[in-house]
Amino acid sequence: MAEGDVHTVYEDGLWKNRVEGGTRASNTSPRRVDAVVAGRQAAKKRHVGHVVHTPDGDIESERDYRPRSHPAR
């Protein structure tokens, strides 16, 4: 994924959303589902990718919300 993508990660007993390239979490939640929904919304708003990690740090899922370019006719 690319700089600016949103990553949902589990750290220090909380689920966090962090923008790639940043150092701080943009939001936190004790519940995974709430963090994933917030991360998805942030990625859609920013038109970037959203990566959800497992508690072990592996990638569970990736979605891309970048605008698709249409081929010229």
trRosetta pair geometry for C-beta under 8 A, 3 or more apart (Angstrom, degrees):
i j d omega theta_ij theta_ji phi_ij phi_ji
1 5 4.2 -25 156 -7 126 171
1 7 8.0 159 73 -73 153 95
1 20 6.6 175 109 -37 111 161
1 49 4.6 -134 -141 79 116 149
1 51 5.6 -114 -24 -46 158 129
1 62 6.6 -154 -67 -142 117 124
2 5 5.7 119 62 -31 57 108
2 20 7.2 153 110 81 35 146
2 48 7.2 -126 72 -153 98 99
2 49 6.8 116 32 12 80 121
3 20 5.5 -141 -135 109 39 106
3 21 4.5 56 -153 -50 94 133
4 19 6.2 -20 -149 -175 38 103
4 20 6.1 -33 23 61 19 93
4 21 6.4 -3 -53 18 48 132
4 46 6.6 -160 167 155 102 132
4 48 4.9 -139 123 -111 96 148
5 19 7.4 155 80 -155 30 58
5 20 4.6 28 53 4 77 128
5 43 7.1 19 -158 -120 63 108
5 48 4.9 -161 -101 155 51 115
5 49 4.0 -17 -126 65 117 92
5 50 7.0 -165 -174 -75 88 25
5 51 6.1 52 145 -6 126 105
6 17 5.6 -5 -173 -170 106 103
6 18 7.4 149 -155 75 57 34
6 19 5.8 -35 -97 -98 65 61
6 20 7.5 -118 -68 -11 18 82
6 26 7.6 -58 -130 25 104 140
6 39 4.9 171 138 -163 125 85
6 42 5.0 126 -96 95 157 114
6 43 4.4 -121 28 -68 125 92
6 46 7.1 131 -37 41 111 138
6 48 6.3 120 -10 89 82 117
6 49 7.3 -162 33 97 66 51
6 50 5.0 -13 70 -112 101 73
6 51 7.3 176 91 27 51 68
7 17 7.1 156 78 -152 43 52
7 18 5.2 -23 62 63 96 86
7 19 7.8 157 16 -103 79 13
7 20 6.1 91 -19 -62 111 85
7 39 7.5 -73 109 -146 12 134
7 50 7.9 165 -85 -161 29 49
7 51 4.8 -18 -111 69 74 102
7 52 8.0 162 -161 -88 53 24
7 53 6.5 28 -177 -18 97 113
8 15 6.3 7 -177 -180 94 102
8 16 7.3 168 -151 85 50 39
8 17 5.4 -23 -95 -95 70 75
8 32 8.0 95 158 -159 126 73
8 35 5.2 132 -150 137 113 104
8 36 5.4 62 -155 -95 174 59
8 39 4.1 -90 -63 -39 109 166
8 50 7.2 28 -13 -178 103 92
8 51 7.1 -166 24 94 70 52
8 52 4.6 -10 58 -116 117 68
8 53 6.4 -169 88 22 62 74
9 15 7.3 165 86 -154 32 58
9 16 5.5 -24 65 63 81 89
9 17 8.0 145 19 -95 71 27
9 18 6.4 -17 19 14 117 114
9 53 4.8 16 -106 46 70 132
9 57 7.3 22 -143 -114 104 64
10 14 7.4 178 -149 91 58 32
10 15 5.5 -33 -96 -98 71 65
10 16 7.6 148 -102 16 21 78
10 32 7.5 -27 -81 -98 111 98
10 53 7.0 -135 7 95 79 100
10 54 7.6 -46 13 141 123 34
10 55 4.3 -37 61 -116 154 67
11 14 6.6 -25 72 63 62 76
11 16 5.7 -30 35 12 106 128
13 30 7.6 -15 147 -125 82 81
14 28 4.6 11 159 -172 136 116
14 29 6.7 140 -169 65 89 28
14 30 6.1 -64 -118 -90 75 51
15 28 6.8 145 79 -160 50 61
15 29 5.0 -27 66 68 102 83
15 30 7.2 101 16 -165 89 7
15 31 6.9 -60 21 90 133 26
15 32 5.1 149 -71 -103 152 50
15 34 7.4 139 71 69 134 81
15 35 3.4 -130 124 -11 123 161
15 36 7.6 -50 169 -34 146 69
16 25 3.8 -78 -167 -122 117 139
16 27 7.3 173 -149 90 59 43
16 28 4.9 -22 -99 -103 78 81
16 29 7.9 170 -79 22 37 64
16 35 6.8 -35 -28 -143 8 135
17 25 6.2 103 63 -166 46 86
17 26 5.0 -52 98 54 98 98
17 27 5.3 16 39 51 110 81
17 28 7.8 -152 17 -76 70 39
17 35 6.0 -178 -43 -168 91 87
17 38 5.8 -127 -24 106 148 104
17 39 4.3 -171 -111 -88 121 90
17 42 6.2 121 161 26 148 152
18 22 6.1 -155 -176 76 82 104
18 24 7.3 -171 -125 109 93 28
18 25 5.1 -68 -77 -106 84 60
18 26 6.6 160 -105 -3 32 82
19 22 4.3 60 70 5 90 129
19 26 6.0 70 -22 -41 95 124
19 42 7.8 -115 -76 149 95 132
19 46 7.8 161 -118 -96 118 175
22 26 7.6 60 92 -52 160 91
25 28 5.5 59 124 -61 148 90
26 42 6.4 111 100 -127 153 160
27 35 7.4 -176 102 -124 97 75
27 38 5.4 -84 78 150 143 150
27 42 8.0 -174 15 -51 118 141
28 35 7.3 -19 -159 -100 34 113
29 32 7.7 173 98 -69 112 13
29 34 4.1 -151 -172 92 158 115
29 35 4.2 -158 44 -58 119 86
29 38 6.9 150 -27 10 135 138
30 34 8.0 36 56 44 53 132
31 34 4.4 76 79 8 104 108
31 35 6.9 179 92 -8 55 86
32 35 5.8 -65 -152 39 32 108
32 36 6.1 30 156 -20 70 108
33 36 5.8 -54 -145 35 30 111
33 37 6.4 29 157 -17 64 106
34 37 5.9 -55 -148 37 30 110
34 38 6.3 26 155 -15 65 109
35 38 5.8 -57 -145 41 31 109
35 39 6.1 33 155 -21 66 109
36 39 5.7 -54 -144 38 29 112
36 40 6.3 32 155 -21 64 105
36 52 5.7 20 -118 -110 103 130
37 40 5.8 -53 -148 34 29 112
37 41 6.5 28 154 -17 63 106
38 41 5.8 -55 -148 37 31 111
38 42 6.3 31 154 -19 65 107
39 42 5.7 -55 -146 37 31 111
39 43 6.3 30 155 -19 66 107
39 50 5.4 125 140 -150 97 114
39 52 7.0 139 89 -85 151 84
40 43 5.8 -56 -147 37 29 110
40 44 6.3 29 155 -18 65 106
40 50 5.4 49 -102 -143 54 174
40 63 7.1 23 -123 60 92 144
41 44 5.8 -54 -147 37 30 111
41 45 6.3 30 155 -19 65 108
42 45 5.8 -57 -147 38 30 111
42 46 6.1 13 159 -5 66 113
42 50 7.7 124 71 -99 82 110
43 46 6.0 -65 -141 48 27 100
43 47 8.0 146 164 -36 55 4
43 48 5.3 -106 -149 74 75 77
43 49 6.3 -55 -153 124 127 17
43 50 3.6 -104 -27 -60 166 101
43 63 7.1 112 114 86 153 100
43 65 5.0 128 136 19 92 135
44 47 7.4 23 -176 -74 30 44
44 50 7.9 -16 -35 -37 67 129
44 65 4.8 -126 -101 -156 52 158
46 65 7.8 91 70 85 67 124
47 65 5.7 -130 -137 118 38 90
47 66 5.6 79 165 -116 82 47
47 67 6.0 -12 -157 -23 128 83
48 65 6.3 16 59 61 28 95
48 66 6.6 35 -112 -68 28 84
49 62 6.3 -6 -176 -171 118 93
49 63 6.6 163 -156 87 68 46
49 64 4.8 -30 -100 -106 89 64
49 65 6.8 166 -93 20 30 73
49 66 7.1 -22 -52 -26 73 98
50 62 7.2 161 84 -154 52 47
50 63 4.9 -3 54 58 98 95
50 65 6.7 44 -13 -9 100 113
51 59 6.0 -58 -168 -132 106 103
51 61 7.5 178 -150 92 45 50
51 62 5.1 -6 -105 -106 76 82
52 59 7.6 100 76 -162 49 61
52 60 4.8 -55 103 63 94 109
52 61 4.8 15 44 52 110 88
52 62 7.7 -152 22 -70 69 40
53 57 5.7 -17 180 -147 129 31
53 58 6.5 148 -158 75 78 32
53 59 6.0 -54 -104 -100 68 42
53 60 6.2 136 -146 0 14 93
54 57 6.8 -37 69 30 76 21
54 58 4.7 7 29 56 117 87
54 59 7.8 -14 -3 44 85 4
54 60 5.0 122 -53 -58 79 107
59 62 6.4 1 180 -46 125 101
